Amino acid sequence: MFRNREEAGRILADELSRYRNDPTALILALPRGGVAVGYQLSLALHVPLDVFITRKIGAPGNPEYAIGAVTETGSHYLNQEAVSSFDLSQHELNRLIQVQEKEIARRRNLYRQGRSLPQLTGRTVLLVDDGIATGSTFLASALAIRGLQPHRLVGVIPVGPPSTIREVRAYVDELLVLMTPDPFETVGNFFMDFTQVEDRDVIQYLNLAEEAMLERQPSSPAS
């Protein structure tokens, strides 16, 4: 069990030391919880931190149950079996997607302040979350990032169920996961402190990571 997300990030960083100071590397964390993990990776590896905004599509009447996910690049991932089990019409599915697209737009404006997603072509991308259950959000993100042609896509996850982890492996070049407990109920069961990460926390993590990267840059010689 992890003490909190920050501890999980530090443990993951120890396993990813080969990416320290890699000029092509970029950490993309899934907000909000993944950003707390990604921040520790950024500090330890000296790699810049940004977000990749993906929202799960919750089932009608059971919003915690993911039937798919929507990404900030506009791509959708749908669990067809789950969609079929709820007998959703295309109209209802489109409505659920539009709700999440509005939230993605809100978060993009808040977290990036008008900046666009960094260029990913040819880069090594560390895709980070604080854990996965159904995997819809992570899979949707991995698929979308793949379409942006990174050189290497590395999945970085503290904990997830064996069945989902097996599925995720097919979507990344490398996968680092610390725990694959079975039985698995919820991600929060494996953290002593799993307090919800708020928008203001995400912004603070991003700002602190950027400041740390700037401090590491060699100062230009005095003229």
VOMARSE-623146 format. One record per residue (C-alpha): residue in one letter; x, y, z. Coordinates in nm, 2 decimals. Example, Ala and Ser with C-alpha at 12.3 -4.5 7.8 and 13.67 -1.06 7.14 Angstrom:
<recs>
REC r     xx     yy     zz
REC A   1.23  -0.45   0.78
REC S   1.37  -0.11   0.71
</recs>
This chain:
<recs>
REC r     xx     yy     zz
REC M   0.00   0.00   0.00
REC F   0.12   0.35  -0.08
REC R   0.12   0.63   0.17
REC N  -0.01   0.88  -0.09
REC R   0.02   0.96  -0.46
REC E   0.34   1.15  -0.41
REC E   0.51   0.84  -0.26
REC A   0.39   0.63  -0.55
REC G   0.55   0.88  -0.79
REC R   0.88   0.87  -0.61
REC I   0.89   0.49  -0.62
REC L   0.80   0.49  -0.99
REC A   1.08   0.75  -1.05
REC D   1.33   0.51  -0.91
REC E   1.23   0.25  -1.17
REC L   1.26   0.51  -1.45
REC S   1.60   0.65  -1.38
REC R   1.71   0.57  -1.74
REC Y   1.49   0.86  -1.86
REC R   1.65   1.11  -1.62
REC N   1.76   1.43  -1.81
REC D   1.64   1.28  -2.14
REC P   1.59   1.59  -2.36
REC T   1.33   1.41  -2.57
REC A   1.12   1.30  -2.28
REC L   0.79   1.45  -2.16
REC I   0.56   1.35  -1.88
REC L   0.19   1.37  -1.97
REC A  -0.02   1.31  -1.65
REC L  -0.39   1.24  -1.65
REC P  -0.57   1.50  -1.43
REC R  -0.64   1.52  -1.17
REC G  -0.49   1.25  -0.96
REC G  -0.22   1.15  -1.21
REC V  -0.07   1.50  -1.19
REC A   0.04   1.44  -0.82
REC V   0.22   1.13  -0.94
REC G   0.36   1.30  -1.24
REC Y   0.50   1.59  -1.04
REC Q   0.72   1.36  -0.84
REC L   0.84   1.20  -1.16
REC S   0.92   1.54  -1.30
REC L   1.13   1.64  -1.00
REC A   1.32   1.32  -0.98
REC L   1.38   1.27  -1.36
REC H   1.43   1.64  -1.46
REC V   1.17   1.59  -1.73
REC P   0.90   1.85  -1.80
REC L   0.54   1.79  -1.69
REC D   0.22   1.86  -1.88
REC V  -0.13   1.72  -1.88
REC F  -0.32   1.51  -2.12
REC I  -0.69   1.57  -2.06
REC T  -0.92   1.27  -2.10
REC R  -1.26   1.22  -1.95
REC K  -1.44   0.90  -1.90
REC I  -1.80   0.86  -2.03
REC G  -2.00   0.75  -1.73
REC A  -2.30   0.51  -1.77
REC P  -2.65   0.66  -1.73
REC G  -2.74   0.63  -1.36
REC N  -2.40   0.51  -1.27
REC P  -2.15   0.78  -1.37
REC E  -1.85   0.60  -1.20
REC Y  -1.89   0.31  -1.44
REC A  -1.69   0.39  -1.75
REC I  -1.84   0.29  -2.08
REC G  -1.57   0.48  -2.27
REC A  -1.37   0.80  -2.27
REC V  -1.32   1.12  -2.47
REC T  -0.97   1.28  -2.52
REC E  -0.87   1.64  -2.57
REC T  -0.76   1.56  -2.93
REC G  -1.13   1.47  -3.01
REC S  -1.09   1.10  -3.03
REC H  -1.33   0.86  -2.85
REC Y  -1.28   0.52  -2.70
REC L  -1.59   0.31  -2.64
REC N  -1.63  -0.02  -2.46
REC Q  -1.88  -0.16  -2.71
REC E  -1.99  -0.44  -2.47
REC A  -2.06  -0.18  -2.20
REC V  -2.25   0.05  -2.44
REC S  -2.46  -0.24  -2.56
REC S  -2.54  -0.36  -2.20
REC F  -2.70  -0.02  -2.13
REC D  -2.89  -0.02  -2.46
REC L  -2.78   0.34  -2.53
REC S  -2.92   0.52  -2.84
REC Q  -2.67   0.72  -3.05
REC H  -2.85   1.03  -2.94
REC E  -2.79   0.95  -2.57
REC L  -2.43   0.85  -2.63
REC N  -2.37   1.18  -2.82
REC R  -2.52   1.37  -2.53
REC L  -2.29   1.20  -2.28
REC I  -1.99   1.27  -2.50
REC Q  -2.08   1.64  -2.54
REC V  -2.09   1.67  -2.16
REC Q  -1.74   1.55  -2.13
REC E  -1.61   1.76  -2.42
REC K  -1.73   2.07  -2.24
REC E  -1.55   1.97  -1.92
REC I  -1.23   1.90  -2.13
REC A  -1.25   2.25  -2.28
REC R  -1.29   2.40  -1.93
REC R  -0.99   2.21  -1.79
REC R  -0.77   2.28  -2.10
REC N  -0.83   2.66  -2.05
REC L  -0.77   2.64  -1.68
REC Y  -0.46   2.41  -1.67
REC R  -0.28   2.54  -1.99
REC Q  -0.40   2.90  -1.99
REC G  -0.44   2.89  -2.37
REC R  -0.13   2.69  -2.45
REC S  -0.18   2.40  -2.69
REC L  -0.07   2.04  -2.63
REC P   0.31   2.02  -2.68
REC Q   0.45   1.86  -3.00
REC L   0.48   1.49  -2.94
REC T   0.62   1.37  -3.27
REC G   0.95   1.19  -3.21
REC R   0.94   1.23  -2.84
REC T   0.95   0.98  -2.55
REC V   0.61   1.03  -2.37
REC L   0.56   0.90  -2.01
REC L   0.18   0.87  -1.97
REC V   0.10   0.87  -1.60
REC D  -0.20   0.81  -1.39
REC D  -0.25   0.74  -1.02
REC G  -0.40   0.39  -1.10
REC I  -0.64   0.23  -1.33
REC A  -0.95   0.01  -1.29
REC T  -1.15  -0.04  -1.61
REC G  -0.87   0.13  -1.80
REC S  -1.10   0.33  -2.03
REC T  -0.94   0.67  -1.97
REC F  -0.58   0.54  -1.99
REC L  -0.65   0.34  -2.31
REC A  -0.82   0.63  -2.48
REC S  -0.53   0.85  -2.39
REC A  -0.27   0.60  -2.52
REC L  -0.46   0.56  -2.85
REC A  -0.48   0.93  -2.90
REC I  -0.11   0.99  -2.81
REC R  -0.01   0.71  -3.05
REC G  -0.18   0.90  -3.33
REC L   0.05   1.19  -3.26
REC Q   0.35   0.98  -3.35
REC P   0.58   0.98  -3.04
REC H   0.91   0.79  -3.07
REC R   0.82   0.59  -2.76
REC L   0.51   0.57  -2.53
REC V   0.57   0.45  -2.18
REC G   0.28   0.38  -1.95
REC V   0.34   0.46  -1.58
REC I   0.09   0.33  -1.33
REC P   0.12   0.26  -0.96
REC V  -0.16   0.00  -0.94
REC G  -0.42  -0.18  -1.15
REC P  -0.60  -0.51  -1.19
REC P  -0.42  -0.79  -1.38
REC S  -0.68  -0.81  -1.66
REC T  -0.67  -0.44  -1.74
REC I  -0.29  -0.43  -1.72
REC R  -0.28  -0.71  -1.98
REC E  -0.50  -0.50  -2.21
REC V  -0.30  -0.18  -2.16
REC R   0.03  -0.35  -2.24
REC A  -0.08  -0.38  -2.60
REC Y  -0.12  -0.01  -2.64
REC V   0.22   0.11  -2.51
REC D   0.59   0.04  -2.59
REC E   0.67  -0.01  -2.23
REC L   0.46  -0.04  -1.91
REC L   0.57   0.02  -1.56
REC V   0.32  -0.09  -1.29
REC L   0.41  -0.15  -0.93
REC M   0.12  -0.35  -0.81
REC T  -0.14  -0.58  -0.98
REC P  -0.35  -0.71  -0.69
REC D  -0.62  -0.97  -0.74
REC P  -0.89  -0.93  -0.63
REC F  -0.90  -0.56  -0.71
REC E  -1.19  -0.33  -0.61
REC T  -1.09   0.04  -0.64
REC V  -0.76   0.23  -0.68
REC G  -0.82   0.41  -0.36
REC N  -0.80   0.09  -0.16
REC F  -0.42   0.08  -0.22
REC F  -0.34   0.43  -0.08
REC M  -0.35   0.53   0.28
REC D  -0.43   0.89   0.17
REC F  -0.63   0.92  -0.15
REC T  -0.77   1.26  -0.10
REC Q  -0.93   1.41  -0.41
REC V  -0.70   1.63  -0.61
REC E  -0.86   1.96  -0.69
REC D  -0.81   2.20  -0.99
REC R  -0.60   2.43  -0.78
REC D  -0.37   2.14  -0.69
REC V  -0.32   2.06  -1.05
REC I  -0.23   2.42  -1.14
REC Q   0.01   2.43  -0.84
REC Y   0.18   2.10  -0.94
REC L   0.22   2.23  -1.30
REC N   0.36   2.56  -1.19
REC L   0.61   2.41  -0.94
REC A   0.73   2.16  -1.20
REC E   0.79   2.43  -1.45
REC E   0.98   2.64  -1.19
REC A   1.20   2.34  -1.10
REC M   1.28   2.29  -1.47
REC L   1.37   2.65  -1.51
REC E   1.59   2.64  -1.20
REC R   1.79   2.35  -1.35
REC Q   1.87   2.54  -1.67
REC P   2.22   2.67  -1.68
REC S   2.23   3.05  -1.64
REC S   2.37   3.24  -1.93
REC P   2.71   3.40  -1.88
REC A   2.71   3.76  -1.78
REC S   2.78   4.00  -2.07
</recs>
